[in-house]
C-alpha cells in the first residue's frame, strides 16, 4: 500500500506553514501547496506566501508558479498535484500537502462531483452585472472561464450564464468540470485540521493584515495592477487585493480598505472551519495547546500508525 500523505489544512493565520516545515524536516518530505492564491507569481505578501527563510530549505511545489492572467482551478490543481506527488515519491521523498483552499483539498482527496455551496452574494452581484453589463458581455466572460459549458449556450440564456459564472467565481472551477465523475483517489491521505479559539484567530488575522501592510502590500498591489490592469481577471477576486483596487481608484480611503480586508479574512476563516467539519476522519489539532514541534510529532505518529 502507498504511504499515507498528511494534508495539513485549517483557516488562514492558524500556523500551517510552521507545522508543515517542521514535519517535512522530520519526514524528509517535500511540500505541495494547496492554496488557490499563493499559486500566482505576483501575489506574495497579500497571500502570506512562505518566504525562503520560512521554507528552511524544504522544497515547495505550486507556489508562485502561475501567471496572474491565466485561469487556475481546483480541477487544474488536482491534475497537477497528481503528477507532482508520484514524481516526489520516485525520488524516495515523502509528500506533505498544505493549504487552506477547501475545494482544492477536497478535489485532491475526494475528487470533484457535487457542486459545493457558493456564497449567495456572488449571484446577487452577477444579477446586477446582468443589468449593467448585459448578457452578451457576461457570456464572453463565461467563454473564457468555462468554454465547454459556454458553447452549450446562446448568449440570450442569461440565467444559465449567471449560473456558470456563479460556480466559477465561487469555486474557481468551471461548472463543466463538475459534470465529470471524479476518479478514485490514487493515493492515501490523512486530513489534519489546525485550529485555535475563534477570538484568538481573528486577532491573529488582524495582526497579519497590519504586518502585510508594513511589508509593502500596497506596492505589491500597485505593481500587479500595472502589469495586469484587467480587473475582470479571476485572480483579482482575492482577499487583500480586491479591497485595495477601489482604494487606488479613489472609491474609499485606506482605513476602509483595511477594515474590509480584515472583515473578509475573518469571514473566510469562519467558512474554512465550517467546511472542514464535514470530514469525519480528520485529525483536529488545537494550536493553543500544541507548538509547531508537538503538532508535527502528533502528525508523524499518526502517519506511522496508519502505515503499519
N, C-alpha and C positions, 0 to 999 in steps of 0.2 A: 504494500500500500504506500501511496505517496505521503511524504511528511506533512504534518499539519502546518498550515500557514497562518500565523496570527494576523488578524486585521484589527488594527488599533483605531478606534473611532471615538466620537464624542463631540461635544459642542466646541465652538470657537473659543480660544483662550483657556482651555482646560489643561493644557500641558502635554499634548500628544507628541510634539517634536522631541522633547527631552526624554520621554519614556521610550520612544521608538529608537532613538540613537543609542541609549543605554542598552536596550535589548539587542540591537544589531551588533554591538561590540561583544556581547556575551555569546551570541549565536553565530558569529561570523556570517552576518547576513547583509544583503543589500535591500534598500527600501524602494518600494513602488508607491508613488504618491497617488491617492485617490481624491484629488482636490480639483474641482472644476474651474477654479480661477487661478491657482498657482501655476497651472499649465501654461498660461500666457506669458510670453517673454517680457513684455513691458511692465507687467504687474508684479512688483516685488514688495514694496513697502506696504501697500494697502491690502495685500493678501497675507501679510505676516509670513512670507516665504522664509524658510530657514536659510541663514547665512552660511558661508563656508565654515565659520567658527562653530556655528550650531551643529553642522553636519559631522564635525570631528573626523573627517576622512572617510565617512561612510558614504558609499556611492548611492545616489538618489536618481530614480528614473521618473520621467514625466513631470519634471519641474522646470518651468521656464523654457519650454521647448517649442511652444506653438505660437504662430503669428496671431496678432490680435484680430486681423480681418479674415480669418479662416474659421468657419464654424467648428465647434467641438461639442461632443455629446457623450452621454453615458454609454451609448452603444459603441461609439468610436473608442472611448476609454477601455471598455471591456475587451474589445478586439485587440487593442494594443497590449493591454496587460497580459492577455492570454498568450501573446507571443513573447513578451519580455520575461515572464516568470519561468518558462522552461529553459530559456537561454541562460538565466541566472543559475538554475539548477544544474545545467550541464557543466558549469564551472565549479561544481561542488560547493556552492554557496547556498545558504538558507535565504528565504524570502520573507520580508515583512511588508504588509500593505498598511499604509497610514493615510487617513484623511477623514474629513468631516462631511464630505459631499454625500448625502444619504443615498441618492439614487445611484451614484457611481458604485458605492459599496454594495448596494443591492444587485446591481447589474452583474457585478463580478461574482458574487456568491450564489445568487439565485437565478440570474438571467432576467430579462425584461419581457413580461407578457401583459400583466394588468397595468393599466394606466394609473399612476398614483394620483392622489388628490392634488389639485392645483389651487393656489391662492385665488379666491373669488375676485380679488381686486384686479387681477390680470384681465379677466373677462370684462369687467367694467371699463377698464382702460381701453380695451380693444373696441368695445361697442362705441365709445366716444370717438376713437380714431376712425371708426367706420363712417361716422358723420362728418368729421373734419377732413379726412384724407380720401375717403371713398373706397369702394370695394376693389376697383382696379389696382389701386396703389397697394392695398393690403395683399391682394393676390400676387403681385410682383414680389413682395417680401416673402410670401409663402413659397414661391418658386425657388428662391434662394435657400430658404430654411429646410424645405421638405419637398424636393421636386417630385418624388414618387407619388406623394399624396396630391400635390398641386395639379399634376397632369390629369387626375381623375375628375377635376372640377372645371367649370367655366367660371369666369370672373364675376358672374352675377349671383353665384351661390354664396351669399355673404356670410350666413351663419356657419356654414361648413368651413369657410375660410377662417372665420374667427376661431372656430374650434381647433383647427390645425395650428394656428399661431398661438393660441392659448396653451396648448400642450407643449409646444416647442419653447415658448418663453418660460413656462413654469417648470419644465423638467430639463431643458437643454437637449432633449431628444426628439427627433421627428415622430409625429403620430404614426407614420407608416411603419416605423420600427416596431411598434407595439403589436402590429398585425402578424408578426412572425413569431411562432412559438419558440421560447428560449431553449437552447441546447442544455443538456445536463452538465453540471459543473465538472470540469476535468481536473480539479484539484480539491484538496480537503482544507477547509477554512475553520478557524475559530474566531468569532467576533468578540472583541474586548471593547467595552464602552467605559471610558473615563468620565467621571462626573464629580461635581462639587455642589455645595449648597447654592441655591439659585441667587441669593443676595450676594454671596462672595463672587460667583461667576459674573454677575452683572457689574460688580465693582472692578473686576479684572478687565472686563471688556472696555469699560470707560477709560481705565488707565491705559490700556493698549492703544486706544484711539489717540489719546494725548501723546503717547510715545511715537506713534506713526507720524503725527504732525511735526513733532520735534525732529524726526529723522529725515523729513523732506517730502512728505506725501504730496503737498501742493505742487512742488516742482515736478514730481513724477507724473501727476495727472496732467499738468500743463504740457509736458513734453509729449505724452502719449496722445493728447488731443491734437497737438501739432502734427504728429506723424500719422494719426488715424482720425481725421476730422469727421468721418461719417458717424453721426450719433445713433444711427439705427443698428449698428453692429450689436449682436447679442452680448458681446463681452462688456459693453458699456453698462449693462444691467447688473453690475457688480457692486455690492455694498462697499462704501468707501470711495467709490468712483462716481457712481450715478448721482450721488448727493452733491458732489462738488461741481458738476457741469453747470447747474443753474447758478451756482455762486460765481463761476467765471463769466457767466452770461449776464450777471447783474440782477438776477431774479430775487435773490436774498443775500444776506450777509454771511460772513464766515461762521459766526456764532450759531446761526440757524443751520448751516450745513453740518457743523459738528454735532449739534443736537440730533439731527436726523440720522447721521451715521451711527451714533451711539444707540439711538432708539431702534433702528433697523437691525443692528447687530444683535441686540438683546432679543428682539423678536425671532430672529433667525436661530439663535441658540436654543430658544424655547421650542421651536419647531423641530430642531435636530433631536433634542432629548425625547420629545413625544414620538418621533419616528422610530427611534431605536428601541422603544419599549415593546414593539411588535415582535422582536426576536427573542423567543423563549429560551434559547440555548446560549444567549450571550453571557459573557462573564463581565459583571459590573464591578468597577474598582472606584472606591471613594478616595479621591485625591486629596481630601483633607486629612485622611488617615494614612495615606501612602506617600512616600517620596518617589521620585522617578526611579531610584535604585530599587526600592522594595516592590514597586509596581512591576518593574522589569523582571524581578525574581519570581513574582507570582505568575506572570505570564509564561515565563520559561518553564516553571514547574508544571503548569497546566498543559503546555505543549508536550513536554516529556511524558507526562502521564498518558496522554491520548496516543502518543506514538508507540507506547509499549502496552 
